Amino acid sequence: MGRYVVRRLLQLIPVFIGATFIIYALVWALPGDPFAGRCGDRGCPPAYIAEMTEKYNLDDPVLVQYFKYLGQLLQGDFGETFAGVQISQLVADAYPVTIRLALVALVIEAVIGIGAGILTGLRGRGFLDNLVLMSTLFLISLPVFVTGFVLQVVLGTELGIIKPSVSSDPGIGELIVPGFVLGSLSMAYVARMTRTSLMENRRADYVRTAVAKGLGPRRVVGVHMLRNSLIPVITFLGTDLGALMGGAIVTEGVFNVRGIGLLIYNAILTKEGATVTGIVTLLVLVYLLMNLLVDVLYAVLDPRIRYD
């Protein structure tokens, strides 16, 4: 297992370099003036443009710019905004909120999605199965911002159960409804995936063998069938954590959550290329590490999988 983890970590290096280079090139190599509108209606003075061009190495070829930026990243320096604010400080202020929101969404989609999938996958077709299928189809059909707006109006404005906008440093309780909204789409997919996987494994040979050996239903389901059925679900949940953190832009905007999503949205509006590059690079790193964790969990869930 140790050798496998080391090998996978080495494989992540070229993937990280390739992904971050594409991000950097898309942000900085596109045609146009990166300082357009930075000085209001009038154009920026030549001295300001020259200073900023030198600061962000814009006179160098894109490849040289990228490796200079990569050298800064390896030292923990994400650069500065055009206003001179450290991007690492902006991320440090916003990231804990987004992490809490993403974890709440992940727990909600895992508990409700897997629970609904297990109930329908074991019971087979019937009223409960049809109810879950219709409910998940309804969630899949609705855009996230519609779900968020409806819950905000009904639970916040009409019933007064929640605050329409969360506080600047929200706790877990305030993030339950935004977390449900953020994870609602993935929750529907998890429920359907778990249901399908369980229904397929119910007819597997190892399940029939376990039943024939006289094992109890709980042991057959919990030890044998469920562990194998959850492998695709764990894959989805592991990679979805990065997607939840990157896809929180809409949810954070609806509930005024001051996290990474709102930060990157404002950076796009103000054309803060350094901020966009730094945040997306961080999300790429989260994706890669979560994929590694999922691969390691495979061996825990399925004893047939061994890493030599």
Salt bridges, closest charged atoms under 4 A:
ASP60 OD2 - LYS68 NZ 2.73
GLU80 OE1 - LYS55 NZ 2.77
ASP129 OD1 - ARG195 NE 2.56
ASP169 OD1 - ARG100 NH2 2.97
ASP205 OD1 - ARG208 NH2 2.34
GLU272 OE2 - ARG38 NH1 3.61
ASP295 OD2 - ARG8 NH1 1.93
ASP302 OD2 - ARG304 NH2 2.85
